[in-house]
Amino acid sequence: MKNWPLHWKIIFGLLLGIAWAFAASALGWNQFTRDWIDPFGVIFIRMLKFIAVPLVMFSIIAGISGLEDIRRLGKLGAKTLGIYLITTVSAVAIGLFLVNVTKPGHFVDEDTRIKNRIAYELWVEQSPGVEILDGKNLSADPAYAEYVEFARGLAAESPETVQKKMKAAEEKKEEGPLSFLVEMVPENILLSISNNGLMLQVIFFAIFFGICLALVPHEKAKEVKKFIIGANEVFLKMVDVVMQAAPFFVFALMAGVLSNMADSPAEVFEIFKGLGSYSLILTFGLVFMVFIFYPLIVSAFARKISYREFLKRISPAQFLAFSTSSSAATLPVTMECVEQNIGVSRNITSFVLPIGATVNMDGTSLYQAVAVIFLAQLHMVDLSLGQQLTIVLTATLASIGSAAVPSAGLVMLVIVLQSVGLNPMWIAIIFPVDRILDMMRTVVNVTGDASVSTIIAVSEGELNYKPDQTL
């Protein structure tokens, strides 16, 4: 095992963590796992996060200040955002296609779906400004009188967790159309650096600082550039050191996550079994993105990179993304894989990947499309083409606004549901399986970032791929 490649060690640690969770839940060791194993997983994520922010800042500054022609930055930025937008819309379209063809919501028995439909119509009655989307009204039909009484009897307070997500979504909706521009500009860069949710502000500062550093005469700026490059190398070395212990940390992370979610082997199994058809269809869409969509577009632009080699060279970042459920926490490793394993220049990785970790959430956008249609099907609500196009637009914009942290997509899902007039409380239905599916979504997000940076490197002539490289 000592001579195994890193990605195999990480896989082993991940599987060992899952096996430990099953064993611990059966033997009653969950409390031991939470007290003595889970903290190492938390430490791992914290280490990656404290490395990520300064690494992003110094990488962007070093990359931009090193550009010989500063005008190239605008072209690079437009190209980056354009390709990210294309992949995001593609992910939403793939999600809508899958969920409309397979109709996972129809796998639930009809009696349950009728009850759900009546509950939806009663919610519309109590919600000013909201109308029944497909014009049907089952609650007015005497044949469903028993269902109506049953639905009225279920009126209860919303779960606290759902209320928190809805409150966060309401705050997001109340913001003005240009609020995202305001939020990009930091009031205090030190506060922005200390808050992981303000990564866009760090990126804005780094880009502005890098541009100004490039405009200052070389003689006056050379010492600052040396410091920036040196500091960047130190943080990259930190990534190397932390990754040496990644297999153990991933084991601790997986064991801790599952022990906090389940107290018996049956409950652990249910987490993976999840909501049956919904989980299966969403998983298929996410797997399609990782193993078909991205490798194909990379192969189309970089013909010398084979399908197998591309996935092999970014696999450490993928497995880490699955373990952490955070694009931001995985960013240092993603940068290392793309730069050292694939051969993308530091100028490209230092600019494209931090932006991708912030605005490119293909897995999240695909999930939102599938989740909204599934929940509509579960409640016998037929969405029109126009309403589904609204989902495409809203899911695309919402995914861009999602924070690169675990389960942030749930907050944005509330906004997507409200955009088409559906009950945002429905997110409670998919809570039980969201954590595992969120781990898979993050793999898609990270793979998308790596793919786009590779494509841009090819277009800019800054890809130094070595086929004989030993990983």
FIVEX-150395 format. One record per residue (C-alpha): x, y, z; residue in one letter. Coordinates in steps of 0.02 Angstrom, whole numbers, padded with zeros to 5 digits. Each point is the difference from the previous one (the first is absolute). Example, Ala and Ser with C-alpha at 12.3 -4.5 7.8 and 13.67 -1.06 7.14 Angstrom:
<atoms>
+--------+--------+--------+------+
!      X !      Y !      Z ! code !
+--------+--------+--------+------+
!  00615 ! -00225 !  00390 !    a !
!  00069 !  00172 ! -00033 !    s !
+--------+--------+--------+------+
</atoms>
This chain:
<atoms>
+--------+--------+--------+------+
!      X !      Y !      Z ! code !
+--------+--------+--------+------+
!  00000 !  00000 !  00000 !    m !
!  00149 !  00114 !  00031 !    k !
!  00035 !  00009 ! -00187 !    n !
! -00181 !  00026 ! -00052 !    w !
! -00042 !  00159 ! -00098 !    p !
! -00084 !  00132 !  00107 !    l !
! -00171 ! -00020 ! -00079 !    h !
! -00004 ! -00185 !  00044 !    w !
!  00047 !  00040 !  00179 !    k !
! -00141 !  00126 !  00009 !    i !
! -00124 ! -00128 ! -00070 !    i !
!  00059 ! -00125 !  00130 !    f !
! -00024 !  00128 !  00139 !    g !
! -00173 !  00045 ! -00065 !    l !
! -00058 ! -00182 ! -00008 !    l !
!  00077 ! -00036 !  00170 !    l !
! -00098 !  00146 !  00072 !    g !
! -00164 ! -00069 ! -00069 !    i !
!  00041 ! -00175 !  00066 !    a !
!  00043 !  00074 !  00171 !    w !
! -00168 !  00092 !  00003 !    a !
! -00095 ! -00164 ! -00029 !    f !
!  00104 ! -00091 !  00132 !    a !
! -00009 !  00141 !  00128 !    a !
! -00189 !  00017 ! -00017 !    s !
! -00020 ! -00188 !  00024 !    a !
!  00116 ! -00009 !  00151 !    l !
! -00059 !  00161 !  00083 !    g !
!  00162 !  00095 ! -00030 !    w !
! -00081 !  00153 ! -00079 !    n !
!  00036 !  00110 !  00150 !    q !
!  00182 ! -00056 ! -00003 !    f !
!  00007 !  00042 ! -00186 !    t !
! -00073 !  00173 !  00030 !    r !
!  00118 !  00036 !  00146 !    d !
!  00164 ! -00074 ! -00062 !    w !
! -00007 ! -00019 ! -00191 !    i !
! -00117 !  00134 ! -00069 !    d !
!  00107 !  00146 !  00070 !    p !
!  00142 ! -00050 ! -00118 !    f !
! -00118 !  00021 ! -00148 !    g !
! -00049 !  00172 !  00063 !    v !
!  00185 !  00044 !  00020 !    i !
!  00031 ! -00056 ! -00180 !    f !
! -00135 !  00114 ! -00070 !    i !
!  00061 !  00146 !  00107 !    r !
!  00178 ! -00023 ! -00061 !    m !
! -00056 ! -00002 ! -00182 !    l !
! -00108 !  00155 !  00027 !    k !
!  00134 !  00103 !  00084 !    f !
!  00118 ! -00045 ! -00143 !    i !
! -00130 !  00033 ! -00135 !    a !
! -00033 !  00186 !  00027 !    v !
!  00181 !  00063 !  00003 !    p !
!  00047 ! -00123 ! -00138 !    l !
! -00138 !  00070 ! -00111 !    v !
!  00051 !  00179 !  00038 !    m !
!  00187 ! -00022 ! -00029 !    f !
! -00027 ! -00112 ! -00153 !    s !
! -00113 !  00127 ! -00086 !    i !
!  00117 !  00146 !  00041 !    i !
!  00152 ! -00097 ! -00061 !    a !
! -00088 ! -00055 ! -00159 !    g !
! -00068 !  00171 ! -00048 !    i !
!  00155 !  00099 !  00047 !    s !
!  00102 ! -00118 ! -00109 !    g !
! -00103 !  00035 ! -00157 !    l !
!  00103 !  00090 ! -00130 !    e !
! -00154 !  00075 ! -00080 !    d !
! -00129 !  00053 !  00130 !    i !
! -00132 !  00016 ! -00137 !    r !
!  00003 ! -00189 ! -00011 !    r !
! -00086 ! -00007 !  00170 !    l !
! -00167 !  00061 ! -00069 !    g !
!  00003 ! -00129 ! -00138 !    k !
!  00045 ! -00138 !  00123 !    l !
! -00138 !  00053 !  00120 !    g !
! -00133 !  00006 ! -00135 !    a !
!  00054 ! -00170 ! -00066 !    k !
! -00002 ! -00076 !  00175 !    t !
! -00173 !  00063 !  00046 !    l !
! -00069 ! -00044 ! -00173 !    g !
!  00056 ! -00182 !  00008 !    i !
! -00057 ! -00017 !  00180 !    y !
! -00172 !  00065 ! -00051 !    l !
! -00010 ! -00124 ! -00144 !    i !
!  00042 ! -00149 !  00111 !    t !
! -00126 !  00057 !  00132 !    t !
! -00143 !  00018 ! -00125 !    v !
!  00049 ! -00170 ! -00072 !    s !
! -00009 ! -00078 !  00173 !    a !
! -00175 !  00071 !  00030 !    v !
! -00058 ! -00061 ! -00171 !    a !
!  00068 ! -00175 !  00034 !    i !
! -00090 ! -00002 !  00168 !    g !
! -00165 !  00055 ! -00076 !    l !
!  00014 ! -00130 ! -00139 !    f !
!  00032 ! -00142 !  00121 !    l !
! -00137 !  00044 !  00123 !    v !
! -00130 !  00029 ! -00137 !    n !
!  00039 ! -00164 ! -00088 !    v !
!  00013 ! -00112 !  00154 !    t !
! -00132 !  00089 !  00108 !    k !
!  00069 ! -00058 !  00169 !    p !
! -00144 !  00082 !  00093 !    g !
! -00122 ! -00119 ! -00084 !    h !
!  00080 ! -00150 !  00086 !    f !
! -00086 !  00050 !  00162 !    v !
! -00171 ! -00080 !  00022 !    d !
! -00145 !  00101 ! -00067 !    e !
! -00092 !  00012 !  00166 !    d !
!  00149 !  00091 !  00077 !    t !
!  00015 !  00115 ! -00150 !    r !
! -00184 !  00047 !  00011 !    i !
!  00022 !  00045 !  00184 !    k !
!  00151 !  00104 ! -00047 !    n !
! -00100 !  00086 ! -00137 !    r !
! -00141 !  00047 !  00118 !    i !
!  00127 !  00068 !  00125 !    a !
!  00077 !  00104 ! -00141 !    y !
! -00170 !  00073 ! -00047 !    e !
! -00037 !  00044 !  00181 !    l !
!  00170 !  00086 !  00011 !    w !
! -00045 !  00103 ! -00156 !    v !
! -00163 !  00054 !  00084 !    e !
!  00097 !  00065 !  00150 !    q !
!  00137 !  00085 ! -00103 !    s !
! -00046 !  00173 ! -00070 !    p !
!  00055 !  00030 ! -00178 !    g !
!  00029 ! -00185 ! -00037 !    v !
! -00107 ! -00097 ! -00124 !    e !
! -00016 ! -00184 ! -00042 !    i !
!  00123 ! -00021 ! -00143 !    l !
! -00091 ! -00128 ! -00108 !    d !
! -00179 !  00063 !  00030 !    g !
! -00063 ! -00162 !  00078 !    k !
! -00096 !  00003 !  00165 !    n !
! -00019 ! -00172 !  00078 !    l !
! -00049 !  00072 !  00169 !    s !
! -00164 !  00065 ! -00076 !    a !
! -00047 ! -00176 ! -00058 !    d !
! -00116 ! -00089 !  00126 !    p !
!  00088 ! -00164 ! -00042 !    a !
!  00153 !  00065 !  00092 !    y !
! -00090 !  00069 !  00154 !    a !
!  00086 ! -00126 !  00116 !    e !
!  00169 !  00051 ! -00067 !    y !
! -00040 !  00183 !  00033 !    v !
! -00047 ! -00035 !  00181 !    e !
!  00158 ! -00103 !  00022 !    f !
!  00108 !  00139 ! -00072 !    a !
! -00079 !  00132 !  00112 !    r !
!  00032 ! -00110 !  00151 !    g !
!  00186 ! -00005 ! -00040 !    l !
!  00023 !  00188 !  00020 !    a !
!  00151 !  00017 !  00112 !    a !
!  00146 !  00114 !  00029 !    e !
!  00143 ! -00008 ! -00122 !    s !
!  00158 ! -00090 !  00052 !    p !
!  00128 !  00121 !  00073 !    e !
!  00132 ! -00045 ! -00130 !    t !
! -00120 !  00036 ! -00143 !    v !
! -00048 !  00166 !  00077 !    q !
!  00184 !  00050 !  00008 !    k !
!  00025 ! -00042 ! -00185 !    k !
! -00157 !  00099 ! -00046 !    m !
!  00057 !  00150 !  00103 !    k !
!  00168 ! -00001 ! -00087 !    a !
! -00086 ! -00013 ! -00169 !    a !
! -00116 !  00146 !  00041 !    e !
!  00149 !  00108 !  00046 !    e !
!  00079 ! -00048 ! -00166 !    k !
! -00159 !  00043 ! -00098 !    k !
! -00019 !  00171 !  00082 !    e !
!  00168 !  00056 ! -00066 !    e !
!  00002 !  00122 ! -00147 !    g !
!  00047 ! -00049 ! -00179 !    p !
!  00176 !  00070 !  00018 !    l !
!  00030 ! -00061 !  00177 !    s !
!  00122 ! -00132 ! -00063 !    f !
!  00112 !  00141 ! -00066 !    l !
! -00006 !  00089 !  00167 !    v !
!  00041 ! -00162 !  00093 !    e !
!  00153 ! -00028 ! -00109 !    m !
!  00085 !  00157 !  00066 !    v !
!  00073 ! -00024 !  00176 !    p !
! -00017 !  00132 !  00135 !    e !
!  00144 ! -00077 !  00097 !    n !
!  00109 ! -00128 ! -00088 !    i !
!  00057 ! -00075 !  00166 !    l !
! -00181 ! -00039 !  00046 !    l !
! -00028 ! -00073 ! -00175 !    s !
!  00151 ! -00113 !  00019 !    i !
! -00060 ! -00061 !  00170 !    s !
! -00173 ! -00043 ! -00067 !    n !
! -00005 ! -00149 ! -00119 !    n !
! -00168 !  00056 ! -00068 !    g !
!  00077 !  00159 ! -00072 !    l !
!  00116 ! -00083 ! -00126 !    m !
! -00063 !  00114 ! -00141 !    l !
!  00063 !  00150 !  00096 !    q !
!  00171 ! -00081 !  00020 !    v !
!  00004 ! -00036 ! -00188 !    i !
! -00052 !  00180 ! -00040 !    f !
!  00139 !  00068 !  00112 !    f !
!  00129 ! -00120 ! -00072 !    a !
! -00044 !  00044 ! -00181 !    i !
!  00004 !  00188 !  00038 !    f !
!  00164 ! -00016 !  00095 !    f !
!  00076 ! -00107 ! -00137 !    g !
! -00049 !  00123 ! -00137 !    i !
!  00072 !  00147 !  00097 !    c !
!  00159 ! -00097 !  00039 !    l !
!  00021 ! -00037 ! -00186 !    a !
! -00021 !  00186 ! -00040 !    l !
!  00134 !  00056 !  00124 !    v !
!  00176 !  00014 ! -00077 !    p !
!  00097 ! -00163 !  00020 !    h !
!  00141 !  00075 !  00102 !    e !
! -00121 !  00062 !  00132 !    k !
! -00108 ! -00157 !  00004 !    a !
!  00128 ! -00139 ! -00016 !    k !
!  00021 ! -00027 !  00188 !    e !
! -00188 ! -00010 !  00025 !    v !
! -00013 ! -00125 ! -00144 !    k !
!  00138 ! -00106 !  00077 !    k !
! -00094 ! -00002 !  00166 !    f !
! -00165 ! -00047 ! -00085 !    i !
!  00081 ! -00142 ! -00099 !    i !
!  00094 ! -00062 !  00155 !    g !
! -00157 !  00003 !  00109 !    a !
! -00095 ! -00094 ! -00136 !    n !
!  00133 ! -00135 ! -00001 !    e !
! -00014 ! -00019 !  00189 !    v !
! -00188 ! -00027 ! -00008 !    f !
!  00022 ! -00126 ! -00141 !    l !
!  00124 ! -00094 !  00109 !    k !
! -00130 !  00002 !  00140 !    m !
! -00119 ! -00090 ! -00119 !    v !
!  00134 ! -00132 ! -00034 !    d !
!  00029 ! -00029 !  00186 !    v !
! -00185 ! -00011 !  00043 !    v !
! -00034 ! -00120 ! -00144 !    m !
!  00127 ! -00124 !  00066 !    q !
! -00122 ! -00033 !  00142 !    a !
! -00156 !  00014 ! -00108 !    a !
! -00044 ! -00188 !  00003 !    p !
! -00012 !  00001 !  00191 !    f !
! -00095 !  00165 !  00002 !    f !
! -00123 ! -00062 ! -00132 !    v !
! -00030 ! -00157 !  00105 !    f !
! -00037 !  00108 !  00153 !    a !
! -00111 !  00116 ! -00103 !    l !
! -00109 ! -00139 ! -00073 !    m !
! -00013 ! -00094 !  00164 !    a !
! -00049 !  00160 !  00090 !    g !
! -00129 !  00057 ! -00128 !    v !
! -00090 ! -00167 ! -00001 !    l !
!  00007 ! -00023 !  00189 !    s !
! -00082 !  00170 !  00022 !    n !
! -00139 ! -00048 ! -00120 !    m !
! -00045 ! -00177 !  00056 !    a !
! -00001 ! -00105 !  00159 !    d !
! -00025 ! -00173 ! -00076 !    s !
!  00060 ! -00098 ! -00154 !    p !
! -00178 !  00009 ! -00068 !    a !
!  00002 !  00190 !  00011 !    e !
!  00170 !  00008 ! -00084 !    v !
! -00070 ! -00109 ! -00140 !    f !
! -00154 !  00111 ! -00015 !    e !
!  00112 !  00151 ! -00024 !    i !
!  00075 ! -00082 ! -00154 !    f !
! -00166 ! -00072 ! -00056 !    k !
! -00081 !  00170 !  00020 !    g !
! -00151 !  00055 ! -00097 !    l !
!  00014 ! -00139 ! -00127 !    g !
! -00040 !  00061 ! -00174 !    s !
!  00048 !  00182 !  00035 !    y !
!  00171 ! -00047 !  00068 !    s !
!  00030 ! -00121 ! -00144 !    l !
! -00044 !  00124 ! -00137 !    i !
!  00099 !  00142 !  00078 !    l !
!  00149 ! -00116 !  00027 !    t !
! -00009 ! -00056 ! -00182 !    f !
!  00000 !  00182 ! -00059 !    g !
!  00149 !  00044 !  00110 !    l !
!  00096 ! -00155 ! -00054 !    v !
! -00037 !  00043 ! -00182 !    f !
!  00075 !  00173 !  00025 !    m !
!  00159 ! -00068 !  00081 !    v !
!  00034 ! -00151 ! -00111 !    f !
! -00075 !  00050 ! -00168 !    i !
! -00034 !  00186 ! -00019 !    f !
!  00161 !  00076 !  00068 !    y !
!  00123 ! -00129 ! -00070 !    p !
! -00080 !  00017 ! -00172 !    l !
!  00015 !  00190 ! -00007 !    i !
!  00179 ! -00008 !  00067 !    v !
!  00046 ! -00131 ! -00130 !    s !
! -00079 !  00108 ! -00136 !    a !
!  00113 !  00147 !  00044 !    f !
!  00154 ! -00091 !  00065 !    a !
!  00014 ! -00153 ! -00110 !    r !
!  00164 ! -00058 !  00078 !    k !
! -00084 ! -00025 !  00170 !    i !
! -00087 ! -00168 !  00002 !    s !
! -00164 ! -00031 !  00091 !    y !
!  00083 ! -00114 !  00128 !    r !
!  00148 !  00115 !  00032 !    e !
! -00107 !  00153 !  00028 !    f !
! -00105 ! -00085 !  00135 !    l !
!  00154 ! -00082 !  00077 !    k !
!  00093 !  00165 !  00016 !    r !
! -00140 !  00095 !  00085 !    i !
! -00061 ! -00147 !  00107 !    s !
!  00081 !  00061 !  00164 !    p !
! -00103 !  00160 ! -00013 !    a !
! -00157 ! -00099 ! -00043 !    q !
!  00014 ! -00117 !  00149 !    f !
!  00038 !  00145 !  00115 !    l !
! -00151 !  00095 ! -00069 !    a !
! -00109 ! -00152 !  00040 !    f !
!  00067 ! -00006 !  00177 !    s !
! -00014 !  00185 !  00041 !    t !
! -00153 !  00053 ! -00102 !    s !
!  00087 !  00167 ! -00022 !    s !
!  00074 !  00070 ! -00160 !    s !
!  00088 !  00134 !  00102 !    a !
!  00083 ! -00127 !  00116 !    a !
!  00053 ! -00105 ! -00150 !    t !
!  00068 !  00149 ! -00098 !    l !
!  00183 ! -00016 !  00054 !    p !
!  00005 ! -00182 ! -00055 !    v !
! -00095 !  00038 ! -00162 !    t !
!  00131 !  00132 ! -00042 !    m !
!  00141 ! -00121 !  00036 !    e !
! -00077 ! -00140 ! -00107 !    c !
! -00038 !  00113 ! -00148 !    v !
!  00169 !  00087 !  00004 !    e !
!  00118 ! -00143 !  00041 !    q !
! -00092 ! -00153 ! -00069 !    n !
! -00083 !  00072 ! -00156 !    i !
!  00127 !  00136 ! -00038 !    g !
! -00110 !  00155 ! -00002 !    v !
!  00105 !  00156 !  00029 !    s !
! -00009 !  00091 !  00165 !    r !
! -00062 !  00156 ! -00090 !    n !
! -00157 ! -00096 ! -00049 !    i !
! -00028 ! -00102 !  00160 !    t !
!  00024 !  00150 !  00114 !    s !
! -00136 !  00097 ! -00093 !    f !
! -00124 ! -00129 ! -00066 !    v !
! -00013 ! -00122 !  00146 !    l !
! -00036 !  00124 !  00142 !    p !
! -00136 !  00079 ! -00106 !    i !
! -00068 ! -00173 ! -00040 !    g !
! -00006 ! -00050 !  00183 !    a !
! -00107 !  00154 !  00029 !    t !
! -00116 !  00012 ! -00152 !    v !
!  00005 ! -00169 ! -00088 !    n !
! -00121 ! -00120 !  00084 !    m !
! -00052 ! -00120 ! -00138 !    d !
! -00042 ! -00140 !  00122 !    g !
! -00107 !  00119 !  00103 !    t !
! -00094 !  00065 ! -00153 !    s !
! -00036 ! -00177 ! -00064 !    l !
! -00061 ! -00049 !  00173 !    y !
! -00116 !  00150 !  00010 !    q !
! -00079 ! -00043 ! -00168 !    a !
! -00027 ! -00182 !  00047 !    v !
! -00060 !  00039 !  00177 !    a !
! -00130 !  00130 ! -00053 !    v !
! -00078 ! -00110 ! -00136 !    i !
!  00004 ! -00153 !  00114 !    f !
! -00089 !  00095 !  00139 !    l !
! -00128 !  00065 ! -00126 !    a !
! -00030 ! -00178 ! -00063 !    q !
! -00015 ! -00061 !  00179 !    l !
! -00142 !  00125 !  00024 !    h !
! -00082 ! -00035 ! -00171 !    m !
!  00043 !  00175 ! -00064 !    v !
!  00028 !  00006 ! -00188 !    d !
!  00124 !  00138 ! -00043 !    l !
! -00010 !  00079 ! -00172 !    s !
!  00149 !  00027 ! -00115 !    l !
!  00002 !  00184 !  00045 !    g !
!  00004 ! -00040 !  00186 !    q !
!  00141 ! -00123 ! -00028 !    q !
!  00098 !  00133 ! -00096 !    l !
! -00023 !  00111 !  00152 !    t !
!  00080 ! -00139 !  00101 !    i !
!  00147 ! -00003 ! -00122 !    v !
!  00028 !  00188 !  00021 !    l !
! -00026 !  00004 !  00188 !    t !
!  00103 ! -00157 !  00033 !    a !
!  00143 !  00070 ! -00104 !    t !
!  00001 !  00166 !  00093 !    l !
! -00028 ! -00085 !  00169 !    a !
!  00144 ! -00121 ! -00027 !    s !
!  00115 !  00148 ! -00036 !    i !
! -00053 !  00075 !  00165 !    g !
!  00023 ! -00160 !  00100 !    s !
!  00138 !  00003 !  00129 !    a !
!  00135 ! -00131 ! -00024 !    a !
! -00044 ! -00085 !  00165 !    v !
! -00102 ! -00156 !  00047 !    p !
! -00188 !  00004 ! -00037 !    s !
! -00001 !  00183 ! -00057 !    a !
! -00103 ! -00058 ! -00150 !    g !
! -00150 ! -00033 !  00113 !    l !
! -00017 !  00186 !  00034 !    v !
!  00003 !  00035 ! -00186 !    m !
! -00125 ! -00140 ! -00032 !    l !
! -00126 !  00097 !  00104 !    v !
!  00019 !  00147 ! -00120 !    i !
! -00020 ! -00113 ! -00152 !    v !
! -00159 ! -00079 !  00072 !    l !
! -00073 !  00172 !  00037 !    q !
!  00045 !  00063 ! -00175 !    s !
! -00127 ! -00120 ! -00077 !    v !
! -00131 !  00015 !  00138 !    g !
!  00034 ! -00162 !  00095 !    l !
!  00004 ! -00026 !  00188 !    n !
!  00178 !  00031 !  00065 !    p !
! -00039 ! -00111 !  00150 !    m !
!  00017 ! -00149 ! -00116 !    w !
!  00188 !  00003 !  00024 !    i !
! -00033 ! -00095 !  00163 !    a !
! -00046 ! -00151 ! -00107 !    i !
!  00176 ! -00018 ! -00071 !    i !
!  00093 !  00043 !  00161 !    f !
!  00035 ! -00182 !  00048 !    p !
!  00108 ! -00035 ! -00154 !    v !
!  00068 !  00173 ! -00035 !    d !
!  00165 ! -00021 !  00092 !    r !
!  00056 ! -00149 ! -00104 !    i !
! -00062 !  00077 ! -00163 !    l !
!  00086 !  00163 !  00046 !    d !
!  00165 ! -00094 !  00008 !    m !
! -00029 ! -00060 ! -00179 !    m !
! -00052 !  00173 ! -00059 !    r !
!  00164 !  00070 !  00064 !    t !
!  00097 ! -00127 ! -00104 !    v !
! -00090 !  00065 ! -00154 !    v !
!  00039 !  00181 !  00047 !    n !
!  00185 ! -00036 !  00024 !    v !
!  00012 ! -00105 ! -00159 !    t !
! -00083 !  00142 ! -00096 !    g !
!  00127 !  00125 !  00067 !    d !
!  00145 ! -00113 ! -00052 !    a !
! -00075 ! -00028 ! -00173 !    s !
! -00029 !  00184 ! -00036 !    v !
!  00175 !  00049 !  00056 !    s !
!  00073 ! -00134 ! -00115 !    t !
! -00104 !  00062 ! -00148 !    i !
!  00053 !  00180 !  00031 !    i !
!  00182 ! -00052 !  00017 !    a !
! -00010 ! -00085 ! -00171 !    v !
! -00081 !  00154 ! -00079 !    s !
!  00135 !  00112 !  00076 !    e !
!  00144 ! -00116 ! -00047 !    g !
!  00045 ! -00026 !  00184 !    e !
! -00020 ! -00188 !  00018 !    l !
!  00159 ! -00100 !  00032 !    n !
! -00072 ! -00177 !  00009 !    y !
!  00127 ! -00141 !  00026 !    k !
! -00068 ! -00171 ! -00052 !    p !
!  00142 ! -00094 !  00084 !    d !
! -00023 !  00091 !  00165 !    q !
!  00002 ! -00119 !  00149 !    t !
! -00136 !  00037 !  00126 !    l !
+--------+--------+--------+------+
</atoms>
